Amino acid sequence: MKSFFRTKQLLSLFICLVIVSSLAIVKHGELLGHSFRSEQKPQAANNDTLRILGNGTAVINTSALASDITGYGGKVPLNIVIKNGVVEDIVALKNDETKEFFDNASVLFEKWKGRTIDEAMNMKVDAVTGATFSSKAIIGNMQRGLLYAKNNLQTDESGKGNSSWVSSENSGSSLFSLRNITGICVVLMAAILPLFVKNRRYHFCQLILNVIVLGFWCGTCLSYSSLLGFAAHGMEISGNIIATVMLITAFIYPLFGKMSHYCTHVCPYGSLQQIAGRSMKRKIKMSPQTTKRLDKLRKLIWALLMICIWGGVWSEWTDYEPFSAFIFRSASWIVIATALLFIALSFVITRPYCRFVCPMGTLIKLSQTSIPPHSGICPSHSSASCPSESKSSPASGSQASAR
């Protein structure tokens, strides 16, 4: 019996991986960095890494140089225009970043313009608050492009060895920043401590940390936009430790019986809904029939959204998940309004977005297999997350009676 459910669990995860892979191929035309778009071949001539124009101006295309560097939605290639050893212009090429976030991050271009290659390489440029992923991708592309220019353009500047060292230093500085280290600590706490600590006070403190640190400070949540970006372009684990831990809690934990751990104990938006729900005891009571109908509606919404991507009708819906509202400086007003609406509903309905809407939660649920008590596998009572819940979890407690 135990091996049977373990096999079903692996099969469910495999189906989930197939779905994500197919969505990534359709939306981005890539899977783990391998392109499936044959129509890109005729354009190869326009993607030359280095072009020298008639007036001596050099144009460096970072598409190949920084193919392993991704932002929130994918690769962020740039054209770096250099004339007489000075950065004259920077042009963003086609990318899959959310427009509002990329526009916010692109203000970084002005920091490099008018600088010599050495000056631009030695600059310590910080990511723009509110567009961290896009900013880091832009910075990474600039570092690769400038290093290539340093080694391949004839200028009167020197110090190639020092330039290479600066590039690696800037790359590592974000990894060991206070924000990143704090975020890693909080996400590890959320991943490990609830397995051993069943205290409601601790759980509430963890929810607050998730919202403040993982949400507002780090701006990191699992979403379709990030998940499909990772599937399409791959991910550098050392630079995405927080997201990696989140992926493990969402898709690997269930293999060991820890169902919906991510949604209950890690997800910043789910945590914010739980906090809102605890602040008001009186809830709208819904009959089991109504709850069941809303659950079916959630599955229908998910299926329609998947069809929108597979059919190429509206893959941009991934830009409107409420998770990006934590990065409110860059999020669109539609995203912020949607996020606030469901938080307001959370005061009177237990986690409405998680239980009755969340496409990401539905995908996580799809990768799991319900394990009955007599199977010999001890499931974690943490399934009070999107979309189903357990009354015995610290996240639900007295809220369960309010359904």
C-alpha positions in Angstrom: 0.0 0.0 0.0 2.8 2.4 0.9 4.7 1.8 -2.3 1.5 2.1 -4.3 0.8 5.7 -3.0 4.5 6.6 -3.4 4.2 5.5 -7.1 1.1 7.6 -7.5 2.8 10.5 -5.9 5.7 10.3 -8.4 3.3 9.9 -11.3 1.4 13.0 -10.2 4.7 15.0 -10.0 5.7 13.7 -13.5 2.4 14.8 -15.0 2.9 18.2 -13.4 6.4 18.5 -14.9 5.0 17.6 -18.3 2.4 20.3 -18.0 4.9 22.9 -16.9 7.4 21.9 -19.7 4.7 22.1 -22.4 3.6 25.5 -21.1 7.2 26.8 -21.1 7.8 25.6 -24.7 4.6 27.3 -25.9 5.0 30.5 -24.0 8.8 31.0 -24.3 9.8 28.7 -27.1 12.5 27.1 -24.9 13.0 24.3 -22.4 16.0 24.5 -20.0 17.7 26.9 -22.4 17.1 24.8 -25.5 15.2 26.7 -28.2 12.3 25.1 -30.0 11.6 28.0 -32.3 12.9 27.2 -35.7 11.9 30.6 -37.1 14.7 32.2 -35.1 17.4 30.7 -37.3 17.0 33.2 -40.2 17.5 36.0 -37.7 20.9 34.6 -36.5 22.8 37.2 -38.6 21.2 40.0 -36.6 22.3 38.4 -33.4 26.0 38.6 -34.0 27.8 39.3 -30.7 29.9 42.1 -32.2 29.1 44.4 -35.1 31.2 47.3 -36.2 29.3 50.1 -38.0 30.7 52.3 -40.7 31.5 55.2 -38.3 33.6 52.8 -36.1 30.8 52.4 -33.5 30.7 48.9 -31.9 27.4 47.2 -31.1 27.6 44.3 -28.7 24.7 41.9 -28.5 24.6 40.0 -25.2 22.1 37.3 -26.3 24.9 34.7 -26.5 27.1 36.2 -23.9 24.5 36.1 -21.1 22.3 33.3 -22.3 22.4 31.8 -18.7 21.3 35.0 -17.0 17.5 35.4 -16.6 15.2 37.9 -15.0 11.8 37.2 -13.7 10.3 36.1 -17.0 13.4 35.0 -18.9 16.4 36.3 -20.7 17.0 40.0 -20.9 19.4 40.6 -23.9 20.8 44.0 -24.6 22.6 45.9 -27.4 25.5 47.9 -25.9 26.6 50.7 -28.2 30.2 51.7 -27.7 32.0 54.6 -29.6 35.6 55.6 -29.0 35.7 53.4 -25.9 32.7 55.1 -24.3 29.2 53.5 -23.7 27.0 55.7 -26.0 23.7 53.9 -25.7 22.0 50.7 -24.3 19.1 49.2 -26.1 16.9 46.4 -24.6 16.0 43.6 -27.1 12.9 41.6 -27.0 12.3 39.9 -23.7 9.5 38.3 -21.6 9.7 40.5 -18.6 6.6 42.2 -17.3 6.6 45.7 -18.9 6.0 47.6 -15.7 8.9 45.9 -13.9 11.3 46.1 -16.8 10.5 49.8 -17.4 11.3 50.4 -13.7 14.6 48.5 -14.0 15.7 50.1 -17.3 16.5 53.4 -15.5 19.8 51.7 -14.7 20.9 52.3 -18.3 21.6 55.9 -17.5 24.2 54.9 -14.9 26.4 53.4 -17.6 25.9 55.8 -20.5 28.8 58.2 -21.0 31.3 56.0 -19.1 34.4 54.4 -20.5 34.5 50.6 -20.6 36.7 50.5 -17.5 34.6 53.0 -15.6 31.4 51.1 -16.4 32.9 47.8 -15.4 34.2 49.2 -12.1 30.9 50.7 -11.1 29.0 49.0 -8.3 25.4 49.2 -9.5 22.6 48.1 -7.1 19.4 46.5 -8.2 16.3 48.8 -8.4 14.0 48.2 -5.5 10.7 46.9 -6.9 12.3 45.2 -9.9 15.1 43.2 -8.4 15.0 40.2 -10.8 14.9 42.4 -14.0 17.6 44.7 -12.5 20.0 41.8 -11.7 19.5 40.5 -15.3 20.3 43.9 -16.8 23.4 44.2 -14.5 24.5 40.7 -15.5 24.1 41.4 -19.2 26.0 44.6 -18.9 28.9 42.9 -17.0 29.2 40.2 -19.7 28.9 42.7 -22.5 31.4 45.1 -21.1 33.9 42.3 -20.3 33.6 41.1 -23.9 34.2 44.7 -25.1 37.2 45.0 -22.9 38.7 41.8 -24.4 37.8 42.3 -28.0 37.8 46.0 -28.8 41.0 47.9 -29.3 41.0 50.8 -26.8 43.6 52.6 -24.8 42.4 51.2 -21.5 44.2 48.5 -19.5 43.6 46.2 -16.6 41.8 43.2 -18.0 42.5 41.0 -15.1 41.0 43.6 -12.7 37.9 43.9 -14.9 37.2 40.2 -14.7 37.6 40.3 -10.9 35.1 43.2 -10.5 32.6 41.3 -12.6 32.6 38.3 -10.3 32.6 40.5 -7.2 29.5 42.3 -8.3 27.9 39.1 -9.1 28.5 37.6 -5.7 27.7 40.8 -3.8 24.0 40.4 -4.3 24.2 36.8 -3.1 25.7 37.9 0.3 23.6 41.0 0.6 21.7 41.5 3.9 18.4 41.2 2.1 19.3 37.9 0.5 20.8 36.3 3.6 17.8 37.4 5.7 15.4 36.0 3.0 17.3 32.7 3.0 17.1 32.4 6.8 13.3 33.1 6.8 12.5 30.7 4.0 14.6 27.9 5.7 12.7 28.6 8.9 9.4 28.3 7.1 10.6 25.1 5.4 12.0 23.3 8.5 10.6 24.6 11.8 6.9 23.8 11.1 7.9 20.1 10.7 8.8 20.1 14.4 7.1 23.1 16.0 3.3 22.9 16.3 2.9 26.1 18.2 0.3 28.7 17.1 2.2 31.7 18.3 5.3 30.6 16.4 3.2 30.0 13.3 1.7 33.5 13.5 5.2 35.0 13.8 6.4 32.9 10.8 3.5 34.3 8.8 4.5 37.8 9.6 8.1 37.1 8.6 7.0 35.6 5.4 5.0 38.7 4.5 7.6 41.3 5.5 10.8 39.5 4.4 9.9 37.1 1.6 7.1 39.3 0.3 7.8 43.0 0.7 11.6 42.9 1.1 12.7 40.1 -1.2 9.6 40.1 -3.5 9.9 36.3 -4.0 6.9 34.0 -4.5 6.2 31.0 -6.6 4.1 32.0 -9.6 3.4 30.8 -13.1 5.5 33.6 -14.4 8.6 32.6 -12.4 8.0 28.8 -12.7 7.7 28.9 -16.5 10.7 31.2 -16.7 12.8 28.7 -14.7 11.5 25.8 -16.9 12.2 27.6 -20.1 15.6 29.2 -19.4 16.8 27.2 -16.5 17.8 28.7 -13.1 21.1 29.4 -11.4 20.5 27.8 -8.0 23.2 29.8 -6.2 21.5 33.0 -7.2 18.0 31.8 -6.5 18.3 30.0 -3.2 15.0 31.4 -1.8 13.1 30.3 -4.9 14.8 26.9 -4.9 13.7 26.2 -1.3 10.2 27.3 -2.2 10.2 24.8 -5.1 11.4 22.0 -2.8 8.6 22.7 -0.2 6.0 22.9 -3.0 6.9 19.8 -5.1 9.3 17.6 -3.2 7.9 17.7 0.3 4.7 16.0 -0.8 6.7 12.9 -1.8 7.4 12.5 1.9 3.8 13.1 3.0 4.2 16.9 3.8 1.2 18.0 1.7 0.8 21.7 0.8 3.6 22.8 3.1 4.5 25.7 0.8 1.0 27.2 0.7 0.4 26.9 4.4 3.8 27.8 5.8 5.9 29.6 3.1 3.8 31.5 0.5 3.8 35.3 1.4 0.4 36.0 -0.1 -1.1 32.9 1.6 0.5 34.1 4.9 -1.0 37.6 4.5 -4.5 36.0 3.9 -4.1 33.9 7.1 -3.1 37.0 9.1 -6.1 38.9 7.8 -8.3 35.9 8.7 -7.1 35.7 12.2 -7.8 39.4 12.9 -11.6 38.8 12.7 -13.3 35.9 14.3 -16.7 36.2 12.6 -16.7 34.7 9.2 -19.2 34.1 6.4 -20.4 30.6 6.8 -20.5 28.6 3.6 -22.3 25.3 3.2 -20.3 22.3 2.1 -22.2 22.4 -1.2 -21.2 26.0 -1.9 -17.6 25.2 -1.0 -17.6 22.2 -3.4 -19.0 24.4 -6.2 -16.4 27.0 -5.7 -13.7 24.4 -5.7 -15.0 23.1 -9.0 -14.9 26.7 -10.3 -11.3 26.9 -9.3 -10.4 23.8 -11.3 -12.4 25.2 -14.3 -10.6 28.5 -14.1 -7.2 26.7 -14.0 -8.1 24.6 -17.0 -9.2 27.6 -19.0 -6.0 29.5 -18.1 -3.9 26.5 -19.2 -5.8 26.4 -22.5 -5.1 30.1 -23.0 -1.4 29.4 -22.9 -1.4 26.2 -24.9 -3.6 27.9 -27.6 -1.5 31.1 -27.7 -4.7 33.1 -26.9 -3.6 34.9 -23.7 -0.4 33.8 -22.1 0.0 37.3 -20.6 -2.4 36.4 -17.8 0.7 35.2 -15.8 1.6 38.9 -15.4 -1.6 39.5 -13.4 -1.2 37.0 -10.5 -1.5 39.0 -7.2 1.9 37.8 -5.9 3.7 40.6 -7.6 1.7 43.2 -5.6 4.3 42.9 -2.9 6.6 44.8 -5.3 4.1 47.6 -5.4 6.4 50.2 -6.9 6.4 48.2 -10.2 3.2 46.2 -10.1 0.3 47.3 -12.3 -2.8 48.8 -10.6 -4.8 45.8 -11.7 -2.5 43.4 -9.8 -2.6 45.6 -6.7 -6.4 46.0 -6.8 -6.8 42.2 -7.2 -4.5 41.5 -4.3 -6.2 44.0 -2.1 -9.6 42.7 -3.0 -8.8 39.1 -1.9 -7.0 40.4 1.3 -10.2 42.3 2.1 -12.3 39.1 1.5 -9.9 37.2 3.8 -11.3 39.0 6.8 -14.6 37.3 6.4 -13.8 34.3 4.2 -10.9 31.9 5.1 -8.2 32.4 2.4 -10.5 33.0 -0.6 -7.8 33.3 -3.2 -5.9 30.2 -2.0 -9.0 28.0 -1.8 -11.1 29.1 -4.7 -8.8 30.8 -7.4 -5.1 30.3 -7.1 -3.8 28.7 -10.4 -0.4 28.1 -8.7 -2.0 26.3 -5.8 -4.0 24.2 -8.2 -0.8 23.1 -10.0 0.8 22.3 -6.6 -2.3 20.3 -5.6 -2.1 18.5 -8.9 1.4 17.3 -8.2 0.2 15.7 -4.9 -1.7 12.5 -4.2 -4.1 12.3 -1.2 -2.8 9.7 1.2 -5.3 7.9 3.4 -4.5 7.4 7.1 -4.2 3.6 6.8 -1.6 3.7 4.0 1.3 3.8 6.5 2.5 7.2 5.3 2.1 9.9 7.8 1.0 13.0 5.9 1.7 16.5 7.3 -1.4 18.2 8.6 -0.6 21.3 6.8 -3.0 21.1 3.9 -4.9 24.2 4.9 -3.5 25.8 1.8 -4.5 26.3 -1.7 -6.7 24.8 -2.4 -7.7 22.2 0.3 -7.2 22.5 4.1 -6.9 20.4 7.2 -8.7 21.3 10.3 -6.0 20.1 12.6 -3.3 22.4 11.2 -2.1 25.5 13.2 -3.1 27.6 10.2 -6.7 26.6 10.5 -7.6 26.0 14.1 -10.7 27.9 15.0 -11.0 29.2 11.4 -12.2 25.7 10.3 -15.5 26.2 12.0 -16.1 29.4 10.0 -16.4 27.6 6.6 
